[in-house]
Amino acid sequence: PKPEWKQAADIENTIATSLDMATGLERAEMLANLEGRNIFDEHPIGPFGTVENPYIVESLFDERIVGCPCDGETEASRTETRAMNEVKWFTVHSGQECRCPACKQVFKLQKVAGEGYNF
């Protein structure tokens, strides 16, 4: 059988929109936004880490790279747009607490048992 395409009758005289051309996750995100939903988790995971209660980072290894969004916690991030949206990356090592250089959030690595990640 011949395939039947569901196209507009006057498709040659129209310009495709971003939604018309989007596929995959980009299209899912656009459709969710039209419904007023956000399909991506953009909020920090857990409470702000302090010296008394550091944020625990789990790892199979003795170190792990961590990204901290530092949203508006420093003077530079309140005045510079570039600093407001920049993730600060650093390495947390086993046995020592690590502070984010920008917002001073405290992270601590906790080793977990296992031989490898289960993706």
Secondary structure in CASP SS format (residue, H / E / C, confidence):
PFRMAT SS
TARGET T0000
AUTHOR 0000-0000-0000
METHOD secondary structure of the structure
MODEL  1
P C 1.00
K C 1.00
P C 1.00
E C 1.00
W C 1.00
K C 1.00
Q C 1.00
A C 1.00
A C 1.00
D C 1.00
I H 1.00
E H 1.00
N H 1.00
T C 1.00
I C 1.00
A C 1.00
T C 1.00
S H 1.00
L H 1.00
D H 1.00
M H 1.00
A C 1.00
T C 1.00
G H 1.00
L H 1.00
E H 1.00
R H 1.00
A H 1.00
E H 1.00
M H 1.00
L H 1.00
A H 1.00
N H 1.00
L H 1.00
E C 1.00
G C 1.00
R C 1.00
N C 1.00
I C 1.00
F C 1.00
D C 1.00
E C 1.00
H C 1.00
P C 1.00
I C 1.00
G C 1.00
P C 1.00
F C 1.00
G C 1.00
T C 1.00
V C 1.00
E C 1.00
N C 1.00
P C 1.00
Y E 1.00
I E 1.00
V E 1.00
E E 1.00
S E 1.00
L C 1.00
F C 1.00
D C 1.00
E E 1.00
R E 1.00
I E 1.00
V E 1.00
G E 1.00
C E 1.00
P C 1.00
C C 1.00
D C 1.00
G C 1.00
E C 1.00
T C 1.00
E H 1.00
A H 1.00
S H 1.00
R H 1.00
T H 1.00
E C 1.00
T H 1.00
R H 1.00
A H 1.00
M H 1.00
N C 1.00
E C 1.00
V C 1.00
K E 1.00
W E 1.00
F E 1.00
T E 1.00
V E 1.00
H E 1.00
S E 1.00
G C 1.00
Q C 1.00
E E 1.00
C E 1.00
R E 1.00
C C 1.00
P C 1.00
A C 1.00
C C 1.00
K C 1.00
Q C 1.00
V E 1.00
F E 1.00
K E 1.00
L E 1.00
Q E 1.00
K E 1.00
V C 1.00
A C 1.00
G C 1.00
E C 1.00
G C 1.00
Y C 1.00
N C 1.00
F C 1.00
END
